């Protein structure tokens, strides 16, 4: 079934890249002090495809999606899964009697 009108069901992720003017720092050097970067709305991020600054409401959403993805990746790296021949002994598969682990031995 095609969606014909209204907002999208899922928010589209826009690929972000560091601002080429401030190099992701969000500030540029003025004559005597640092100034907010005008090209990226002082965020340090621009759309990778166009190099344009995102509107602030869209930027907040995209940075939140990027942060959530980074948190998921950190959690996956914190809990490494066993691989190889011993992997079936490390995790319960609930195939044995009473839902216990069955290894086939």
C-alpha positions in Angstrom: 0.0 0.0 0.0 1.5 3.4 -1.0 1.3 6.3 1.2 -0.3 9.2 -0.6 -0.2 12.2 1.8 0.9 13.3 5.2 4.3 13.0 6.9 6.6 10.0 6.3 6.3 7.0 8.7 10.0 7.1 9.5 12.3 10.2 9.6 14.8 10.0 6.7 18.4 10.1 7.8 20.4 12.8 6.1 24.1 12.0 5.8 26.1 14.8 7.6 29.6 15.9 7.0 31.9 18.4 8.7 31.5 22.0 7.6 34.4 22.8 5.2 34.6 26.4 6.4 35.1 25.8 10.1 36.2 22.1 9.8 33.5 21.0 12.3 34.5 23.4 15.0 31.3 25.6 14.7 33.4 28.8 15.0 35.7 30.7 12.7 38.5 33.0 13.6 37.6 36.7 13.3 40.2 39.5 13.6 40.6 39.2 17.3 38.2 36.5 18.5 36.2 33.5 17.4 32.9 34.0 15.6 30.0 31.6 15.1 30.3 29.9 11.7 27.7 31.4 9.3 27.9 28.5 6.8 26.7 25.7 9.1 24.6 27.8 11.6 27.4 27.3 14.2 26.8 23.6 14.4 29.9 22.3 12.6 27.7 20.0 10.4 26.3 20.4 6.8 24.4 18.0 4.5 27.0 15.8 2.8 25.2 15.7 -0.5 24.8 19.4 -1.0 27.2 21.1 1.5 24.3 23.3 2.6 23.4 24.1 6.3 20.3 22.3 7.6 17.5 24.3 9.2 17.9 24.2 12.9 14.9 22.0 13.6 16.0 19.5 11.1 19.6 19.7 12.4 18.5 18.8 15.9 16.6 15.8 14.7 19.5 14.6 12.5 22.1 15.0 15.3 19.8 13.1 17.6 19.5 10.2 15.1 23.3 10.2 14.7 23.8 10.2 18.5 21.3 7.3 18.9 23.2 5.3 16.3 26.5 6.0 18.0 25.0 4.8 21.4 23.8 1.6 19.7 27.2 0.9 18.3 28.9 1.5 21.7 26.5 -0.9 23.3 27.2 -3.6 20.7 30.9 -3.1 21.2 30.5 -3.4 25.0 28.8 -6.7 24.7 30.9 -8.8 22.3 29.2 -12.0 21.2 31.1 -15.3 21.3 32.0 -16.7 17.9 33.4 -20.0 16.7 33.0 -23.5 18.0 32.5 -22.4 21.6 29.7 -19.9 20.9 26.9 -22.4 21.4 28.1 -23.1 25.0 28.1 -19.4 25.9 24.4 -18.6 25.1 21.3 -20.5 26.0 19.2 -21.7 23.1 16.3 -23.1 25.2 16.2 -26.3 23.1 16.9 -28.6 26.0 14.6 -30.2 28.6 12.6 -27.6 30.5 14.0 -24.8 28.3 17.6 -25.4 29.3 20.5 -25.1 26.9 21.0 -28.0 24.4 24.5 -28.4 22.9 24.1 -31.6 21.1 26.8 -33.5 23.1 
